């Protein structure tokens, strides 16, 4: 599966334009989003219970159980990932839905436990300053072929500290891995326009990706992910994750020129 997931990165970089009709056998957006949300939850389970899921076989059983719950095979998942990788606009919309599903699950769990829904998923973080790290999640992640998911995802709703033309730079350090990593950052505007940047990186060390937002209008959300394609038998780590926001300036023009865009499409 991870080998085919790697193809997703190449498809993103080579086939970002155009959108074809979803072929038979490829999961629709809702089914794909529900599956990816459960894979993210599975990854959190592994991270918080690594003593129980310390072996490849235990993690593989967890992943296969998630596939069984959704009535899909590894081949269907791989084919779906490849197709969405060739249709970046739809892939981004899938991850918008993933975020919504995960937030709803957290709220439901809090309500069932009798806790306030404003303490966790309902909580938003506001960061002031002209140059500030707005990353609020854990800053490292263990990665491997049998982890439920090798994606690190983030989503930021706009707040009073945002300004037009802000830039967001996603940085991380790969340790102990020789596979390929990819990163995507997107911004969504109220008229349905999506802007994005993407990159594919290889080898250990520092990696970064920057998006510079439109200086004439304000987006309502910035989101993105890092994905790592592990080699067989290796365990890698992505460490020192940061997402630094800086203000617009003339020095940002070159980075702004590399930003691509598309219009949000209707649900298939």
PyMOL commands that set and color helices and strands:
alter all, ss='L'
color gray80, all
select helices_A, chain A and resi 2-14+29-48+56-70+74-85+88-113+250-257
alter helices_A, ss='H'
color red, helices_A
select strands_A, chain A and resi 131-133+141-144+151-157+167-175+180-188+193-202+205-212+221-229+235-246+260-263
alter strands_A, ss='S'
color yellow, strands_A
deselect
rebuild
show_as cartoon
